[in-house]
């Protein structure tokens, strides 16, 4: 019997190579596991591929497979082509287990905004798995997939990974193609892997990364190295005080992260406190001007004419647009469309969107200055452990869950979240941030810490 709860993608690939199990049997082992956390929106039979199975967040376009972005307005939409990342995982021989649940249009931090109901946290089904990629994180955590792809705009890979006790990578902006991805905020969106181990994360990143002729923002990527080091000698680690002492960080989270930072010193790293004052103070406000502005532009394409949901309106085009969007979009996309449209409107553009872009430059420069002194910055990934459903019904309270992941995202930097301990029996995530194209350094640091911390990624209730 295949223990999908503990099987890593790397071990699964070794089993396939040795002939211990067939690709169809491996796929079936994951498919047979009951999805009691509502990780998937669509589950698929084995497609004949010979590699390790994978799950894809439902913002990733898949030819012939419904892609909804968690929204009623795209229910029934079946792409006629694959996104670049979907094509690359297929070319690598990975079989598709299904499409995972997401906050609508990746807008949220709990998966509660999905039009098809929330996913549940495998550690405690009464709590959220994070968001927007809560479905992908829950699938890996619950043994429903060995690894998965998500997308990260303000923290949608890193934060769910933290809340579900697994590993998640938001890559450097431009290292992974956005072609065929349902767009939220184009200057921030980035696809990345989530998995049980740092090595699995590196393996999946190796498959999807690299320049793509269909996405002009992509760049060439240094060869991805699988981490082997078990120490951190020679690594300079900065501890930004604003990210580590921000208002709202739970004491249990702070304690688990402090222990992990102490372990960095034990492993040979040079650890020093530093500062990101403007990035943390202005990051959230900056993000909630730029991201909604880009969302209001991107979501204008959903008009009921070309694809997706169409309201029952005849002979009045304006009414068709209005009814389709009113009935098809949920509250959060509507909220962000209104915010973004206002920020871009005549008379307010320079005061809001234009000013936010200037602040973004300040955030980029502030991070760049720190990386002249440090190789990696560390902080909690999320200020809290997984919270109960409905606990953050106020939109601002929900937005604040991403206060620690947003600043490096605004700067286009890679971030790796690894589990570093428990607080109140729930996982705590440690965020490792590096300069652009430093994924190999993050993998090295994350792997060494992962081994030293010895965190068990299997939820206690499932052991």
C-alpha positions, 0 to 999 in steps of 0.5 A: 500500500502506498502511503501518500501522506508521507511520500515525497515527489522525489521518492515517488519518482524513485519508485517509478524508476525502480518499477516498484509501482506503475504510473497508473497505480501511483496516480490511483493511490492519490485519486483514491484518497477521499478529498475531505478537505475540499482541496479539488474543484475537478479530479481527473483519471490517469492520462497515460503519463509516466511521471509523478502526479501533480495538482494545479491551482484552478487559475492555471489554464488546462486544455480540455479541462474546466478552469474556473479561477474559483468564480461563477463567471468562469464556471463551464469555461474549458480552455482550448490551449494549455498554459505554458506551465501546464504544457511543461509539466506534461512534457515532463511526464507528470500526470494531472490529478486535478484542479485545486480550489482557490479564492475567486480570481486568487483574491483572498487569504483563506479560500473562503472567497471561492464561489464553490465553497472553502477548502479546509485545513488538514490540521484542523478542518474548522480552520482555513488552509490559507489562500488564495491557493488553499486548495493546492496547499491542502492537497499536498498536506492531506496526501491528495497530491505529492506536489502542486502548482499555485500562483502568488500575487500578495502571498498566495503560495507562501501563506497557505504553505505556512498554514498547512505546514508544507513548503511553498516557493514564490519565484522571482518575478519573470522566472515562470511564464504567466501565459495561459494563467487567469490574470489578477495583477499582471505585474505581481502574479507568479506561478510557483510550486508547493510540496512536502520538502525543499528538494521537491520544490526545487525539482518542480521549479526546475520543470516550470522555470525559464524563458517563454516566447509567449511571455515577454516578461520572462527571463533566462534562469540559472541552472536549478541546483538540488540542495545537499548542504546540511549547514549554513556556513558562510551565509549572511542572514538578516532579520528585519525587525519590522517583519519580525515584530510587526503588530499582530504577530502571535506570540507562539508564531514569534517564538517558533520563528525565534527558535528557527533563527537561533538554529540558523546560528547553530548551523554556522550562519552569520545572523544580524538584525536589520531594518526595512522601515518603509517597505513594511509601513507602506507595503500593504497600502501600496499593494492595495492600490496597484493590485486592484488597479491591475485587477480592474483592467484584467477583469474587464474582459468578463462581459458575458459575450466571449466565454464564461457566465452570461446573464439572461438578458436580450437586446440590451448590451449594457444591461448584459454587461451589468447583470453578467458581472453582478451575478458572476463576480463575488463580493471580493472581486467586486470590491477590488474592481471598485478600488482599482477603477477609482485609483485609475480614474481621472483626477485620482490616477497620479494621487493614488496609482502613480504615487503607489508606483513611486513607493514601489520603487522605494520598496525595491531599493530598500530591499536591494540595499539590504542585499548588499549586506545579506544573502537571505532575510528571514521572518514569519510567513504569516503573523498567525497560525491558521484561523477559524472560518469567519474570524476575519470577515472584515476585509482589512483584517483579512488583508493584514494576513499578508502584511509580511509576504507583500513587501518582498512580492512588491519588489519582485523577489523570491520567497520560500516558506518552510514549516518551522514549528507548531503553535497551539498545535498548528504549523508556523511558517518561516519566510526566507527572502532572497535577491532576484534569481537567488532561488538556489540560495533559498533552496540551500538555506531551506533544506539545511534548516528543514533537516535541522528542524525535523518538522513532520509535515503530516497533520497530527490528526491524520498520523 
